[in-house]
């Protein structure tokens, strides 16, 4: 009887399912600069006692919020930790010396809640560490119900796990893969359509994503030609992404990109992820001064972080820069690698 009981327990464990979900696209889009901020499939059905395995393809979290919990912003001020000693290439102090340093919200960045979920409390995968894709994030569900999860990096990026009683019909892993692929194909098609945008004159869009899963990590247009004296509107066209517009020598802006977040050890706990002040803050008090190619001694000028929506307590959604001197001026988003643009100014 003991042998039979052990055999039945093993059989029950073997029948427990692990449903596959990807955070980000389940396969490369094969469209340059096109990414997808969504979960595939968007809805997953499992039995009580089954698990979901999230493959995290990109900079995402898998986060179940507690009742009444409102996710905090990705960047928050570091209490009592002020920017100091930041000089530009002309040895002039930047205006943001004395401002609180910005850090990645620890609530977002670090894991919380373990690997089982009963529908209550806060459970978070944390953000991926540098150095390659993370191991799948696997959670076992111990109570029936319908549970929404979020990516805390990309607002509006949500999915649902429906946990059903034993015996209820749930899709196979093969069916889940097929659903995810169909949703992926639809999202790529929407991305291609949105990528045909033609902005108004003297306007650069950072992304053109709509309100769904599309994430264009490029500028529209990538090369804008204007006459000296023209004011250009740089505008976020995304509800789920944040970007910067950062002018300057390639070595200078690349160094900001490579150190956009830097871990600082903290005794007795996880490190503090400090955000580079040259990337997160505007280079100058607003409104930004005209751009000449020699700003701050080396041509550095930046908007700081821009985010979709704007108008509230968060980052602005747009910024204007007037170009007064002829030349070819390169800029980039220091958050997203290879997201580059060019302004060509003629007399």
C-alpha positions as semicolon CSV with decimal commas, in nm:
position;residue;x (nm);y (nm);z (nm)
1;X;0,000;0,000;0,000
2;X;0,286;0,236;0,080
3;X;0,437;0,159;-0,260
4;X;0,101;0,224;-0,429
5;X;0,060;0,554;-0,239
6;X;0,408;0,661;-0,346
7;X;0,329;0,569;-0,705
8;X;0,007;0,771;-0,701
9;X;0,185;1,073;-0,552
10;X;0,450;1,054;-0,822
11;X;0,181;1,030;-1,090
12;X;0,000;1,333;-0,947
13;X;0,322;1,535;-0,946
14;X;0,394;1,428;-1,302
15;X;0,050;1,553;-1,410
16;X;0,113;1,904;-1,273
17;X;0,144;2,137;-1,570
18;X;0,388;2,418;-1,636
19;X;0,230;2,669;-1,874
20;X;0,472;2,873;-2,089
21;X;0,451;3,255;-2,115
22;X;0,705;3,501;-2,251
23;X;0,756;3,856;-2,126
24;X;0,845;4,022;-2,453
25;X;0,827;3,858;-2,796
26;X;0,841;3,476;-2,811
27;X;1,080;3,506;-3,106
28;X;1,280;3,788;-3,270
29;X;1,064;4,024;-3,474
30;X;1,323;4,034;-3,758
31;X;1,226;4,401;-3,805
32;X;1,511;4,634;-3,716
33;X;1,441;4,843;-3,403
34;X;1,100;4,680;-3,344
35;X;1,037;4,525;-3,002
36;X;0,714;4,415;-2,830
37;X;0,614;4,506;-2,475
38;X;0,355;4,240;-2,403
39;X;0,306;3,897;-2,250
40;X;0,251;3,607;-2,491
41;X;-0,007;3,461;-2,455
42;X;-0,195;3,741;-2,283
43;X;-0,418;3,495;-2,094
44;X;-0,314;3,159;-1,951
45;X;-0,540;2,892;-1,803
46;X;-0,408;2,634;-1,555
47;X;-0,534;2,410;-1,272
48;X;-0,484;2,470;-0,902
49;X;-0,140;2,330;-0,822
50;X;-0,003;2,399;-1,171
51;X;0,273;2,651;-1,248
52;X;0,343;2,921;-1,503
53;X;0,693;2,966;-1,641
54;X;0,778;3,312;-1,774
55;X;1,071;3,346;-2,013
56;X;1,181;3,708;-1,981
57;X;1,290;3,836;-2,322
58;X;1,392;4,195;-2,258
59;X;1,394;4,433;-1,962
60;X;1,069;4,332;-1,792
61;X;0,927;4,224;-1,460
62;X;0,650;3,976;-1,378
63;X;0,464;4,135;-1,089
64;X;0,142;4,051;-0,903
65;X;0,023;4,348;-0,696
66;X;-0,134;4,328;-0,353
67;X;-0,493;4,449;-0,309
68;X;-0,502;4,826;-0,345
69;X;-0,134;4,848;-0,434
70;X;-0,041;5,110;-0,694
71;X;0,290;5,044;-0,871
72;X;0,549;5,311;-0,804
73;X;0,747;5,490;-1,077
74;X;1,060;5,318;-1,213
75;X;1,283;5,607;-1,098
76;X;1,259;5,758;-0,748
77;X;1,471;6,011;-0,554
78;X;1,730;5,865;-0,318
79;X;1,646;6,009;0,023
80;X;1,935;6,213;0,161
81;X;2,164;6,132;-0,133
82;X;2,231;6,441;-0,345
83;X;2,412;6,489;-0,675
84;X;2,744;6,665;-0,620
85;X;3,058;6,750;-0,814
86;X;2,909;6,704;-1,161
87;X;3,100;6,928;-1,403
88;X;3,062;6,965;-1,778
89;X;3,348;6,963;-2,028
90;X;3,399;7,335;-1,971
91;X;3,443;7,266;-1,596
92;X;3,114;7,439;-1,516
93;X;2,890;7,272;-1,254
94;X;2,567;7,125;-1,388
95;X;2,245;7,274;-1,256
96;X;2,131;6,946;-1,099
97;X;2,407;6,942;-0,838
98;X;2,219;6,948;-0,510
99;X;1,921;6,757;-0,651
100;X;1,840;6,411;-0,509
101;X;2,008;6,130;-0,699
102;X;1,763;5,915;-0,892
103;X;1,759;5,540;-0,831
104;X;1,569;5,244;-0,974
105;X;1,272;5,183;-0,748
106;X;1,377;4,888;-0,523
107;X;1,015;4,770;-0,517
108;X;1,048;4,720;-0,892
109;X;1,408;4,605;-0,918
110;X;1,428;4,322;-0,666
111;X;1,240;3,991;-0,624
112;X;0,967;3,968;-0,364
113;X;0,709;3,715;-0,251
114;X;0,868;3,378;-0,327
115;X;0,761;3,129;-0,594
116;X;0,406;3,034;-0,495
117;X;0,094;3,249;-0,521
118;X;-0,249;3,221;-0,359
119;X;-0,398;3,541;-0,497
120;X;-0,289;3,778;-0,221
121;X;0,019;3,982;-0,143
122;X;0,295;4,123;-0,362
123;X;0,496;3,887;-0,580
124;X;0,765;4,018;-0,813
125;X;1,035;3,863;-1,033
126;X;1,254;4,173;-1,012
127;X;1,435;4,317;-1,313
128;X;1,683;4,105;-1,511
129;X;2,049;4,139;-1,416
130;X;2,305;4,240;-1,681
131;X;2,495;3,964;-1,850
132;X;2,240;3,760;-2,041
133;X;1,881;3,636;-2,026
134;X;1,763;3,532;-1,678
135;X;1,642;3,185;-1,590
136;X;1,266;3,140;-1,635
137;X;1,054;3,279;-1,353
138;X;0,832;2,994;-1,234
139;X;0,536;3,041;-0,999
140;X;0,305;2,771;-0,861
141;X;-0,059;2,872;-0,806
142;X;-0,228;2,725;-0,499
143;X;-0,573;2,883;-0,518
144;X;-0,839;2,916;-0,787
145;X;-0,908;3,262;-0,924
146;X;-0,829;3,512;-1,197
147;X;-0,505;3,698;-1,133
148;X;-0,359;3,992;-1,326
149;X;0,016;4,042;-1,348
150;X;0,212;4,342;-1,472
151;X;0,547;4,456;-1,600
152;X;0,643;4,741;-1,368
153;X;0,885;4,884;-1,626
154;X;0,631;4,926;-1,906
155;X;0,295;5,076;-1,795
156;X;-0,003;4,894;-1,942
157;X;0,189;4,572;-2,007
158;X;-0,037;4,317;-1,838
159;X;-0,141;3,954;-1,855
160;X;-0,386;3,723;-1,681
161;X;-0,358;3,380;-1,519
162;X;-0,689;3,196;-1,476
163;X;-0,649;2,923;-1,216
164;X;-0,929;2,669;-1,249
165;X;-1,037;2,376;-1,028
166;X;-0,900;2,031;-1,103
167;X;-1,090;1,868;-1,388
168;X;-1,171;2,191;-1,570
169;X;-1,051;2,211;-1,929
170;X;-0,722;2,397;-1,979
171;X;-0,517;2,432;-2,299
172;X;-0,210;2,220;-2,358
173;X;0,134;2,377;-2,373
174;X;0,121;2,326;-2,751
175;X;-0,204;2,525;-2,768
176;X;-0,053;2,799;-2,551
177;X;0,245;2,823;-2,789
178;X;0,010;2,850;-3,087
179;X;-0,193;3,127;-2,919
180;X;0,124;3,315;-2,830
181;X;0,249;3,289;-3,188
182;X;-0,080;3,420;-3,331
183;X;-0,071;3,718;-3,092
184;X;0,294;3,779;-3,184
185;X;0,221;3,778;-3,559
186;X;-0,063;4,027;-3,506
187;X;0,161;4,255;-3,295
188;X;0,440;4,255;-3,556
189;X;0,187;4,346;-3,827
190;X;0,066;4,638;-3,614
191;X;0,428;4,739;-3,563
192;X;0,497;4,746;-3,936
193;X;0,190;4,963;-3,989
194;X;0,284;5,208;-3,713
195;X;0,638;5,223;-3,853
196;X;0,506;5,399;-4,165
197;X;0,435;5,720;-3,973
198;X;0,533;6,053;-4,128
199;X;0,562;6,317;-3,853
200;X;0,476;6,683;-3,911
201;X;0,757;6,918;-4,020
202;X;1,024;6,995;-3,757
203;X;0,902;6,707;-3,540
204;X;1,087;6,395;-3,424
205;X;0,893;6,109;-3,266
206;X;1,072;5,886;-3,017
207;X;0,900;5,560;-3,099
208;X;0,556;5,530;-3,254
209;X;0,388;5,261;-3,053
210;X;0,020;5,332;-3,011
211;X;-0,138;5,195;-2,692
212;X;-0,069;4,824;-2,747
213;X;0,233;4,596;-2,747
214;X;0,438;4,767;-3,020
215;X;0,770;4,917;-2,907
216;X;0,960;5,103;-3,179
217;X;1,310;5,170;-3,046
218;X;1,393;5,425;-3,315
219;X;1,330;5,787;-3,405
220;X;1,093;5,902;-3,679
221;X;1,258;6,039;-3,887
222;X;1,606;5,916;-3,805
223;X;1,763;6,199;-4,008
224;X;1,578;6,532;-3,997
225;X;1,694;6,813;-4,228
226;X;1,613;7,170;-4,121
227;X;1,733;7,526;-4,168
228;X;1,924;7,719;-3,903
229;X;1,687;7,887;-3,660
230;X;1,431;7,606;-3,671
231;X;1,280;7,481;-3,346
232;X;1,235;7,105;-3,340
233;X;0,974;6,930;-3,126
234;X;1,101;6,601;-2,981
235;X;0,802;6,398;-2,867
236;X;0,745;6,061;-2,705
237;X;0,498;5,855;-2,905
238;X;0,466;5,565;-2,665
239;X;0,262;5,484;-2,354
240;X;0,492;5,203;-2,239
241;X;0,846;5,326;-2,306
242;X;1,067;5,608;-2,180
243;X;1,341;5,766;-2,392
244;X;1,598;6,044;-2,387
245;X;1,718;6,287;-2,654
246;X;2,090;6,325;-2,582
247;X;2,329;6,521;-2,805
248;X;2,706;6,509;-2,777
249;X;3,021;6,330;-2,892
250;X;2,967;5,957;-2,943
251;X;3,219;5,860;-2,676
252;X;3,048;6,091;-2,423
253;X;2,691;5,977;-2,487
254;X;2,794;5,611;-2,510
255;X;2,959;5,638;-2,170
256;X;2,631;5,772;-2,028
257;X;2,444;5,482;-2,190
258;X;2,689;5,224;-2,054
259;X;2,654;5,360;-1,700
260;X;2,288;5,454;-1,707
261;X;2,243;5,242;-1,394
262;X;2,527;5,160;-1,155
263;X;2,486;4,929;-0,853
264;X;2,612;5,068;-0,524
265;X;2,656;4,810;-0,246
266;X;2,432;4,851;0,056
267;X;2,518;4,676;0,387
268;X;2,268;4,407;0,478
269;X;2,065;4,425;0,161
270;X;2,056;4,438;-0,218
271;X;2,254;4,714;-0,389
272;X;2,108;5,052;-0,473
273;X;2,078;5,099;-0,850
274;X;2,181;5,460;-0,908
275;X;2,075;5,627;-1,235
276;X;2,330;5,841;-1,419
277;X;2,241;6,207;-1,359
278;X;2,365;6,302;-1,708
279;X;2,095;6,080;-1,856
280;X;1,799;6,119;-1,624
281;X;1,806;6,499;-1,573
282;X;1,783;6,763;-1,847
283;X;2,126;6,907;-1,919
284;X;2,003;7,261;-1,843
285;X;1,719;7,434;-1,661
286;X;1,408;7,434;-1,876
287;X;1,337;7,547;-2,139
288;X;1,647;7,401;-2,298
289;X;1,883;7,657;-2,455
290;X;1,944;7,671;-2,832
291;X;2,178;7,405;-2,964
292;X;2,498;7,523;-3,131
293;X;2,712;7,209;-3,131
294;X;2,936;7,355;-2,860
295;X;2,702;7,344;-2,559
296;X;2,874;7,256;-2,232
297;X;3,211;7,269;-2,404
298;X;3,167;6,952;-2,610
299;X;2,820;6,976;-2,765
300;X;2,634;6,800;-2,484
301;X;2,265;6,876;-2,444
302;X;1,992;6,642;-2,329
303;X;1,624;6,635;-2,244
304;X;1,659;6,388;-1,960
305;X;1,397;6,114;-1,941
306;X;1,080;6,170;-2,144
307;X;0,772;5,954;-2,093
308;X;0,436;5,913;-2,266
309;X;0,145;6,094;-2,111
310;X;0,330;6,385;-1,954
311;X;0,152;6,673;-1,784
312;X;0,147;6,498;-1,444
313;X;0,407;6,450;-1,173
314;X;0,621;6,228;-1,395
315;X;0,863;6,316;-1,675
316;X;0,745;6,540;-1,961
317;X;0,637;6,384;-2,289
318;X;0,801;6,637;-2,518
319;X;1,067;6,906;-2,537
320;X;1,173;7,170;-2,789
321;X;1,524;7,258;-2,905
322;X;1,616;7,539;-3,144
323;X;1,913;7,481;-3,376
324;X;2,102;7,800;-3,455
325;X;2,417;7,684;-3,637
326;X;2,461;7,475;-3,953
327;X;2,608;7,131;-3,903
328;X;2,532;6,762;-3,864
329;X;2,444;6,679;-3,505
330;X;2,406;6,324;-3,376
331;X;2,195;6,227;-3,078
332;X;2,074;5,909;-2,912
333;X;1,850;5,761;-2,647
334;X;2,089;5,664;-2,368
335;X;1,839;5,409;-2,234
336;X;1,810;5,197;-2,549
337;X;2,118;5,075;-2,734
338;X;2,134;5,158;-3,108
339;X;1,848;5,409;-3,084
340;X;2,021;5,693;-3,271
341;X;1,921;5,998;-3,473
342;X;2,068;6,288;-3,666
343;X;1,976;6,653;-3,720
344;X;2,121;6,812;-4,035
345;X;2,109;7,192;-4,014
346;X;2,166;7,404;-4,327
347;X;2,194;7,781;-4,373
